[in-house]
Amino acid sequence: MPRKRKSRIYWRNGRAWADLRDFADVGGKREALKPDGENQATTDADEAAKLLADRLEELEEARRQGVTTTRRHRTLAEYAQHHLIEMARGSEASDDWIAQTEYQLQRAIEFFGAGRELTSIRPSHARDYINHLRKVPNGRGRKLSEGSIRHYINSLSGLYRRAQEDEVVPVGYNPVAVLSTKPSAKPKRSKIQWLEVHDAALLLEAARLYDAEGVDGRLQFAHPLIATFLLTGALHDAVVGLEVGDVNFKREIVRFYPNQHRRLKTAYRHRDVPLWPQLREILEPHLEGRKNLAEDELLFPSPRTGGVISDIRKTLDAVAEWAGWKPGEIRTKIFRKTYCAARLQTLDNGQPVSEFTVTREMGHSSPAMVRAIYGQLGTVRHRSEVLEYRVAQHLDVEGYEDRVKVLREKGGLKLLA
């Protein structure tokens, strides 16, 4: 008959272990008693007793909550793999979204440890993880922004939501969700909320000259990309996720529907937008350089990976500087408001275009947002049957011709009419 242990704690090579096999129904086993942040079990008897008491409390609480499952995937690394597989089986998350979640969860695994039990991560540990992320480089010479950190902890929180559903942790157990303060995902808003039509024309012309000069080796299609933002009013993910087949030159529409590269937030985001003549003029040469393209290939693939472009801020800053703006002033959300404001100035069979038409093109569920944009229209009116941004149409605007001359000197090329 085997000798019964007098204590749960036993020692291996001078390090403390605990025998918790009688809690196997809630994940108990023979476990090393490791302090937080340590890779090996403690050598101190008093610390070992405290660690054991804390672990017993966790297991007893799990048993009180009715979490009596003996399922696998109880460690962070195991369950992260299970979580990603389940995400892939669903229809809501795109491949890029899953890849991003996998990358973010890998950072959490590196911090907490692959063998870390899910129920051993407490809110204080989640707070330590956030502080750790604030020291992580972002690859551009700075640290991760608060918005980026929020994405990292949201991925971890999403893992715990599934773990509750699978009864791997007690209902309500989410060390991220209970934090009273979290990094803010809201970026600092630019003072520029939208562009006047003549300003948008100048920016678009700067993008054309910028591409022609071949300044940016990372992204050589700033002109068609910015044109698509300005002439469709679509958000960042919708534009960078456009496929070649989404641009229908025969029907003269640009389609925004979910595909393998992107998802749309709501059903009414599925929409068709007119392929305006100016956008057609710009996209046709862009596609001519890429013969025999499949319908499901990206319209604007990343030059580095061939996948979806993740960040165009450096290119936007470079183009905007040519046109007279400061770095950080021009972002893609500005293009959406610019489209709405400019579209509301267009004519439909000689009459002002209806709010319903603009609402449908913007992907809003009601005209309320469009009316809010309408109140932001600037002082310059340019009525036309089509939406377009052409510098030659605005040379009578005060000071505009001088700005065009400055741009011409930077570009060193003749401006288009």
Summary of the structure (lengths in Angstrom):
residues: 417
radius of gyration: 28.1
end to end distance: 96.4
largest distance: 101.0
contacts: 1198
relative contact order: 0.09
helix: 47%
strand: 9%
